[in-house]
Every structure is written in C-alpha cells, then in structure tokens.
Amino acid sequence: MKSKIPLFQLIFIILFISVLALIAFCIFTVVGIGFLSFLGFEYDSVKSVLFFFLVYFCVNTPVDFVCTFFLDIAKYVSRLPHPLYKLLESLLDISITFITINVIDYFMSSICIPYTTGILFSILSYMLSQCSDFLRKERNKI
C-alpha cells in the first residue's frame, strides 16, 4: 500500500523549508557583512551586498555539499584517518570559499574584496562552521 502526501502537507513542507533557508540566508548575511566589513570589504550599496551573499549562498552551498560528499566517500573507501580527513576538509573548505568569493568579486563591480580579506573570511567561515558543528554534536549528546 502506497502512502500519498496530501497537497496541503507538501505545500507546508515547501514553505517551511523556504522559510528556514531564508532565515539561514539572513543570519549568514548579517554575520558575513560584519566579518567582511571588519576585514576591509568595500561595497557601493546594501543591495550589492545582499546580491553578493545571495550568489555566494547559492553557489557555495551545493559546491560544499558535493565536495563533502566526495570527501566522505574517500574517507570510507580508503579508510582515511580522522585527522587526515579533518585536514583535507579544512583545506578544501577554505579553498572553495576563497575561490568562490574571488570569482564573485571579479564579476561584481559594485564590491571590492582584497585577497587578504578573502583568505581571512574563508578561515573564519570554516572556523564558525566547525564551532556550529561542535555545538550541534554537544547538544545531541544531552
């Protein structure tokens, strides 16, 4: 017997996921603007900053997911030790963030991100994601 999801529940699930994505985008944008402004990020208008983070969020999320997926496959297939896995994960995440930021900066004339700012933002972004993962794991232990 197949179970069918009613249209109302499907719409509710889509709206719920959309609202969560919007909240995540808003939080990420506010934190990102703070980090980047502190590090020397220059922009013409708030609209250009929002567009920058929208593009960054839309590009970096799927790329990060795919890279993590392949890294996890490599971990389980070749039995990578956890310290080596974390080292590769950090290098990959920081590199992807840096490349994404610089590609967006290249195509957007309304923003300017110095290389040192891109490097520092990439490192801070990785550290923030690791702290978030750690806190999530600790909360699940309780």
C-alpha positions as CSV (number, residue, x, y, z in Angstrom):
1,M,0.0,0.0,0.0
2,K,1.5,3.3,-1.1
3,S,1.2,6.3,1.1
4,K,0.5,9.6,-0.6
5,I,1.4,13.0,0.8
6,P,-1.6,15.3,0.6
7,L,-1.1,18.6,-1.4
8,F,-1.6,20.7,1.8
9,Q,1.3,18.9,3.5
10,L,3.5,19.2,0.5
11,I,2.9,22.9,0.3
12,F,3.5,23.2,4.0
13,I,6.8,21.3,3.8
14,I,8.0,23.5,0.9
15,L,7.1,26.7,2.7
16,F,8.7,25.5,5.9
17,I,12.0,24.7,4.1
18,S,11.8,28.0,2.2
19,V,11.4,30.0,5.5
20,L,14.3,28.1,7.1
21,A,16.5,28.8,4.0
22,L,15.5,32.5,4.2
23,I,16.4,32.7,7.9
24,A,19.7,30.9,7.3
25,F,20.5,33.4,4.5
26,C,19.6,36.4,6.7
27,I,21.8,35.2,9.6
28,F,24.6,34.3,7.2
29,T,24.4,37.7,5.5
30,V,24.4,39.7,8.7
31,V,27.3,37.7,10.2
32,G,29.1,37.8,6.8
33,I,28.7,41.6,6.4
34,G,30.2,42.0,9.9
35,F,33.2,39.8,9.2
36,L,33.9,41.2,5.8
37,S,33.4,44.9,6.8
38,F,35.8,44.4,9.7
39,L,38.3,42.9,7.4
40,G,38.2,45.6,4.6
41,F,35.2,44.6,2.4
42,E,34.0,47.6,0.4
43,Y,30.7,47.9,-1.4
44,D,28.6,50.5,-3.1
45,S,25.2,49.8,-1.6
46,V,23.4,47.4,0.7
47,K,21.7,46.0,-2.4
48,S,25.0,44.9,-3.9
49,V,26.0,43.2,-0.6
50,L,22.7,41.3,-0.5
51,F,23.2,40.2,-4.1
52,F,26.8,39.2,-3.3
53,F,25.7,37.0,-0.4
54,L,22.7,35.6,-2.4
55,V,25.1,34.5,-5.1
56,Y,27.6,33.2,-2.6
57,F,25.0,31.3,-0.7
58,C,23.6,29.7,-3.9
59,V,27.0,28.8,-5.3
60,N,28.9,27.8,-2.2
61,T,26.2,25.6,-0.6
62,P,25.9,23.0,-3.4
63,V,29.6,23.0,-4.1
64,D,30.4,22.5,-0.5
65,F,27.9,19.7,-0.3
66,V,29.4,17.9,-3.3
67,C,32.9,18.2,-2.0
68,T,32.0,16.9,1.4
69,F,30.2,14.0,-0.3
70,F,33.3,13.0,-2.2
71,L,35.5,13.5,0.8
72,D,33.2,11.3,2.9
73,I,33.4,8.6,0.1
74,A,37.2,8.9,0.1
75,K,37.1,8.6,3.9
76,Y,35.1,5.3,3.9
77,V,36.6,3.7,0.8
78,S,40.2,4.3,1.6
79,R,39.8,4.4,5.4
80,L,41.3,7.8,5.9
81,P,42.3,8.5,9.4
82,H,40.1,11.2,11.1
83,P,43.0,13.7,11.5
84,L,43.8,13.5,7.8
85,Y,40.1,13.7,6.9
86,K,39.8,16.9,9.0
87,L,42.9,18.4,7.4
88,L,41.6,17.7,3.9
89,E,38.2,19.0,4.9
90,S,39.6,22.3,6.2
91,L,41.9,22.9,3.2
92,L,39.1,22.1,0.8
93,D,36.5,24.3,2.6
94,I,38.8,27.2,2.9
95,S,40.0,26.9,-0.7
96,I,36.4,26.7,-2.1
97,T,35.3,29.7,0.0
98,F,38.2,31.7,-1.2
99,I,37.8,30.8,-4.8
100,T,34.0,31.5,-4.7
101,I,34.5,34.9,-3.1
102,N,37.1,35.9,-5.6
103,V,35.1,34.8,-8.6
104,I,32.1,36.7,-7.4
105,D,34.3,39.7,-6.7
106,Y,35.7,39.5,-10.2
107,F,32.3,39.7,-11.8
108,M,30.7,42.2,-9.5
109,S,32.0,45.8,-10.0
110,S,30.0,47.1,-7.0
111,I,32.1,45.2,-4.4
112,C,35.8,45.0,-3.7
113,I,37.3,42.2,-1.6
114,P,41.1,42.3,-1.1
115,Y,42.8,38.9,-1.2
116,T,43.8,39.1,2.5
117,T,40.1,39.7,3.4
118,G,39.1,36.7,1.3
119,I,41.6,34.5,3.0
120,L,40.7,35.7,6.5
121,F,37.0,35.4,5.7
122,S,37.5,31.9,4.4
123,I,39.3,30.8,7.5
124,L,36.8,32.5,9.8
125,S,33.9,30.9,7.9
126,Y,35.4,27.5,8.3
127,M,36.1,28.0,12.0
128,L,32.5,29.2,12.5
129,S,31.1,26.2,10.7
130,Q,33.3,23.9,12.9
131,C,32.1,25.6,16.1
132,S,28.5,25.2,14.9
133,D,29.0,21.5,14.2
134,F,30.7,21.0,17.6
135,L,27.8,22.8,19.4
136,R,25.2,20.7,17.5
137,K,27.0,17.5,18.4
138,E,27.2,18.5,22.1
139,R,23.5,19.4,22.2
140,N,22.7,16.0,20.7
141,K,24.6,14.3,23.5
142,I,22.5,15.8,26.2
